Amino acid sequence: MAKRERLTEKDFPEPGSVFVAPTADGRLAAGRVLRRRFEGGGFAALVVGSSWIGNVPPVLDHAELRSTLVLTHHSWKGQRNLFWTHLRMPAEFQIIGQISLSDADLAVSSETFGGWQSVPLQTLLQWRWDHDRESLLREEAEQSAAKAERQRQVAQLRDEYRRTLTLDSLADRGWLETWRETSAECRHAEVQQLLQQLVQQLQAQTQRTKPRVRKLLKQTVEALNRMESHQPFIATVEREELCEALEQIACAAGFPALADEIDGWRHW
């Protein structure tokens, strides 16, 4: 996971700022900054998306700018598009002015954290759900089918690649290189050594049986569990890459089905 930029209060637009942001269909959505303060472990801005959408920036006294977009598209159940963000406003967003904050604006808050892109994304999706739902659902079905086909092709290529793996081919593998320059970098060398040791132990087996391979794989996962419990470092990307590495080793050892047991051993 890449390290998050640490921003100060002044890196965020002033409360009351009104901004517009480009939507995927070439129009503009609008939102406001209600607050900026230390929240959730760092300085953040409280952002609210409006229901306004148009082709040119709105005038500041447009009534919809003060509205809060209520989400009812897809599986949303009336939640407001209101969130804290620790991220810097994207360069393509444009501040068009300021409007005063009402008492309700000053009182409102949120337990949700997200990104600035939620404003144009959610505004467009809600507009299409209300005005162009049939086309939206058709496009999403086509995209889903195309994604499933790509995933099938990737899985086929991955399976073909795994069948070519041997322990000898993995002996000098430089595992987890993407961890460098991330928050998991401090554990990179230790985890890589653990994976290399696993390969070496498997190579040393004169009679490589499924129970023996399972035992060594499980010992490695348990060692990772202990490391994670002592000092957490495994987030989504790290978890996926560790599972992929262990699955490749299981395949190279001749027992690919053991990869299905890893989820039952790991605590990360």
C-alpha positions as CSV (number, residue, x, y, z in Angstrom):
1,M,0.0,0.0,0.0
2,A,1.4,3.4,-1.0
3,K,2.2,5.8,1.7
4,R,-0.5,8.5,2.0
5,E,0.5,12.1,1.6
6,R,0.3,13.9,4.9
7,L,-1.6,17.2,4.4
8,T,-2.0,20.2,6.6
9,E,-5.2,22.1,7.2
10,K,-4.2,24.8,4.6
11,D,-3.8,22.1,1.9
12,F,-7.6,21.8,1.8
13,P,-10.1,24.4,0.4
14,E,-11.6,26.8,2.9
15,P,-15.0,25.9,4.4
16,G,-17.8,27.3,2.2
17,S,-15.8,26.6,-1.0
18,V,-17.9,25.5,-3.9
19,F,-16.2,23.4,-6.6
20,V,-17.1,21.7,-9.9
21,A,-15.7,18.4,-11.2
22,P,-15.9,16.8,-14.6
23,T,-18.1,13.7,-14.9
24,A,-17.5,10.7,-17.2
25,D,-20.0,12.0,-19.8
26,G,-18.3,15.4,-20.1
27,R,-20.6,17.4,-17.8
28,L,-19.9,18.9,-14.4
29,A,-21.0,18.0,-10.9
30,A,-20.7,20.3,-7.9
31,G,-19.9,20.0,-4.3
32,R,-18.9,22.0,-1.2
33,V,-16.4,21.9,1.5
34,L,-18.1,22.2,4.9
35,R,-15.2,21.8,7.3
36,R,-11.4,21.1,7.5
37,R,-9.8,19.8,10.7
38,F,-7.9,16.9,12.2
39,E,-10.1,13.9,11.8
40,G,-9.5,10.2,11.6
41,G,-5.7,10.3,12.2
42,G,-4.9,13.3,10.0
43,F,-6.1,16.6,8.6
44,A,-9.2,16.1,6.4
45,A,-12.0,18.0,4.7
46,L,-15.7,17.3,5.1
47,V,-17.1,17.3,1.6
48,V,-20.7,17.2,0.5
49,G,-21.9,16.4,-3.0
50,S,-24.9,18.3,-4.4
51,S,-27.6,17.2,-6.8
52,W,-26.6,19.8,-9.4
53,I,-25.3,18.6,-12.7
54,G,-24.8,20.6,-15.9
55,N,-22.7,21.7,-18.8
56,V,-21.3,25.0,-17.5
57,P,-20.4,26.0,-13.9
58,P,-23.5,27.1,-12.0
59,V,-24.1,30.6,-10.5
60,L,-23.3,30.6,-6.8
61,D,-26.9,31.3,-5.8
62,H,-28.2,28.2,-7.6
63,A,-30.5,26.5,-5.0
64,E,-29.2,23.0,-5.8
65,L,-25.7,23.9,-4.7
66,R,-27.0,23.9,-1.1
67,S,-28.7,20.5,-1.6
68,T,-27.1,17.2,-0.4
69,L,-27.2,14.4,-3.0
70,V,-29.2,11.5,-1.6
71,L,-28.2,8.2,-3.0
72,T,-30.8,5.7,-4.1
73,H,-29.2,4.2,-7.2
74,H,-28.3,0.5,-7.3
75,S,-28.1,-0.8,-3.7
76,W,-28.0,2.6,-2.0
77,K,-30.8,3.2,0.6
78,G,-31.0,6.9,0.9
79,Q,-27.5,7.7,2.2
80,R,-26.1,11.2,1.8
81,N,-23.1,11.8,-0.3
82,L,-21.2,13.3,2.6
83,F,-17.7,12.2,3.6
84,W,-14.4,13.1,5.1
85,T,-11.3,12.9,2.8
86,H,-7.6,13.0,3.7
87,L,-6.7,13.5,0.0
88,R,-5.7,16.6,-1.8
89,M,-8.3,18.0,-4.2
90,P,-7.6,16.8,-7.7
91,A,-6.1,19.2,-10.2
92,E,-9.1,18.9,-12.6
93,F,-11.5,20.1,-9.9
94,Q,-12.2,23.9,-10.0
95,I,-13.2,26.1,-7.1
96,I,-15.8,28.6,-8.4
97,G,-16.4,30.6,-5.3
98,Q,-17.8,30.6,-1.8
99,I,-21.2,30.5,-0.2
100,S,-22.0,30.9,3.5
101,L,-22.6,27.9,5.6
102,S,-25.9,27.4,7.3
103,D,-26.4,26.2,10.8
104,A,-27.3,22.8,9.4
105,D,-24.0,22.8,7.4
106,L,-22.1,23.6,10.6
107,A,-23.8,20.9,12.6
108,V,-23.6,18.0,10.2
109,S,-20.8,15.4,10.2
110,S,-20.1,12.0,8.8
111,E,-18.5,8.7,9.8
112,T,-17.6,8.0,6.2
113,F,-14.2,8.5,4.6
114,G,-13.7,8.6,0.9
115,G,-12.2,10.4,-2.1
116,W,-13.1,13.6,-4.0
117,Q,-14.1,11.6,-7.0
118,S,-17.1,10.4,-5.1
119,V,-18.8,13.7,-6.0
120,P,-18.7,13.4,-9.9
121,L,-19.1,9.6,-9.8
122,Q,-22.1,9.5,-7.5
123,T,-23.8,12.6,-9.1
124,L,-23.6,11.1,-12.6
125,L,-24.7,7.6,-11.4
126,Q,-27.7,9.0,-9.5
127,W,-28.7,11.2,-12.5
128,R,-28.6,8.2,-14.9
129,W,-30.5,6.0,-12.4
130,D,-33.2,8.7,-12.3
131,H,-33.3,9.6,-16.0
132,D,-31.5,6.9,-18.1
133,R,-31.7,3.7,-16.0
134,E,-32.3,1.3,-18.9
135,S,-29.2,2.3,-20.7
136,L,-27.2,2.4,-17.5
137,L,-28.1,-1.2,-16.6
138,R,-27.5,-2.4,-20.1
139,E,-24.0,-0.9,-20.2
140,E,-23.2,-2.3,-16.8
141,A,-24.4,-5.8,-17.9
142,E,-22.1,-5.6,-20.9
143,Q,-19.2,-4.4,-18.8
144,S,-19.8,-7.2,-16.3
145,A,-19.8,-9.8,-19.1
146,A,-16.6,-8.4,-20.6
147,K,-14.9,-8.4,-17.2
148,A,-15.9,-12.0,-16.6
149,E,-14.4,-13.0,-19.9
150,R,-11.2,-11.2,-19.1
151,Q,-11.0,-12.9,-15.7
152,R,-11.6,-16.3,-17.4
153,Q,-8.7,-15.6,-19.8
154,V,-6.4,-14.4,-17.0
155,A,-7.3,-17.5,-14.9
156,Q,-6.5,-19.7,-17.8
157,L,-3.1,-18.1,-18.4
158,R,-2.4,-18.2,-14.7
159,D,-3.2,-21.9,-14.5
160,E,-1.0,-22.6,-17.6
161,Y,1.9,-20.6,-16.0
162,R,1.6,-22.4,-12.7
163,R,1.8,-25.8,-14.4
164,T,5.3,-24.8,-15.6
165,L,6.6,-23.9,-12.1
166,T,9.2,-25.9,-10.4
167,L,10.9,-25.4,-7.0
168,D,14.2,-24.9,-8.9
169,S,12.6,-22.1,-10.9
170,L,11.5,-20.4,-7.6
171,A,14.7,-20.9,-5.7
172,D,16.2,-17.5,-6.6
173,R,12.9,-15.7,-7.0
174,G,12.9,-12.1,-5.7
175,W,9.5,-12.2,-4.0
176,L,7.2,-9.2,-3.2
177,E,9.3,-6.5,-5.0
178,T,6.3,-4.2,-5.0
179,W,6.5,-3.9,-1.3
180,R,9.4,-1.5,-1.6
181,E,8.5,2.1,-0.9
182,T,5.3,1.0,0.8
183,S,4.3,0.7,4.5
184,A,5.3,-3.0,4.4
185,E,8.9,-2.3,3.3
186,C,10.1,-2.8,6.8
187,R,9.1,-6.4,6.6
188,H,10.1,-7.1,3.0
189,A,13.5,-8.8,3.7
190,E,12.1,-10.9,6.5
191,V,9.1,-12.2,4.6
192,Q,11.2,-12.8,1.5
193,Q,13.6,-14.9,3.5
194,L,10.7,-16.8,4.9
195,L,9.4,-17.7,1.5
196,Q,12.9,-18.6,0.2
197,Q,13.4,-20.9,3.3
198,L,10.1,-22.6,2.5
199,V,11.3,-23.4,-1.0
200,Q,14.6,-24.7,0.3
201,Q,12.9,-26.9,2.8
202,L,10.6,-28.4,0.1
203,Q,13.6,-29.0,-2.2
204,A,15.3,-30.9,0.6
205,Q,12.5,-33.3,0.9
206,T,13.6,-36.7,-0.5
207,Q,10.0,-37.9,-0.6
208,R,7.7,-35.0,-1.1
209,T,4.3,-36.1,0.2
210,K,1.1,-34.0,0.6
211,P,1.2,-34.1,4.5
212,R,4.8,-32.9,4.5
213,V,4.1,-30.1,2.1
214,R,1.0,-29.1,4.0
215,K,3.0,-29.0,7.3
216,L,5.7,-26.7,5.8
217,L,3.2,-24.4,4.2
218,K,1.2,-24.1,7.4
219,Q,4.3,-23.4,9.4
220,T,5.1,-20.5,7.0
221,V,1.6,-19.1,7.3
222,E,1.7,-19.4,11.1
223,A,5.1,-17.5,11.1
224,L,3.4,-14.7,9.1
225,N,0.5,-14.7,11.5
226,R,2.9,-14.1,14.4
227,M,4.7,-11.3,12.5
228,E,1.3,-9.7,11.7
229,S,0.1,-9.9,15.3
230,H,3.3,-8.3,16.6
231,Q,3.3,-5.4,14.1
232,P,0.5,-5.3,11.5
233,F,1.8,-4.7,8.0
234,I,-0.4,-6.8,5.7
235,A,-3.1,-4.8,3.9
236,T,-5.1,-5.8,0.8
237,V,-2.2,-5.7,-1.7
238,E,0.2,-7.4,0.6
239,R,-2.4,-10.1,1.4
240,E,-3.0,-10.8,-2.3
241,E,0.6,-11.0,-3.1
242,L,1.4,-13.3,-0.2
243,C,-1.4,-15.7,-1.1
244,E,-0.2,-15.7,-4.8
245,A,3.4,-16.5,-3.7
246,L,2.2,-19.4,-1.4
247,E,-0.1,-20.7,-4.1
248,Q,2.8,-20.7,-6.6
249,I,5.0,-22.6,-4.2
250,A,2.3,-25.2,-3.5
251,C,1.9,-25.7,-7.3
252,A,5.7,-26.0,-7.7
253,A,5.7,-28.6,-4.9
254,G,3.2,-30.7,-6.8
255,F,0.1,-30.1,-4.7
256,P,-1.8,-27.1,-6.0
257,A,-5.0,-28.1,-4.1
258,L,-3.2,-27.1,-0.8
259,A,-3.5,-23.5,-1.8
260,D,-7.2,-23.8,-1.0
261,E,-6.3,-24.5,2.7
262,I,-4.3,-21.3,3.2
263,D,-7.3,-19.1,4.0
264,G,-8.1,-21.4,6.9
265,W,-4.7,-21.0,8.4
266,R,-4.0,-17.3,7.9
267,H,-5.1,-14.5,10.3
268,W,-4.5,-11.6,7.9
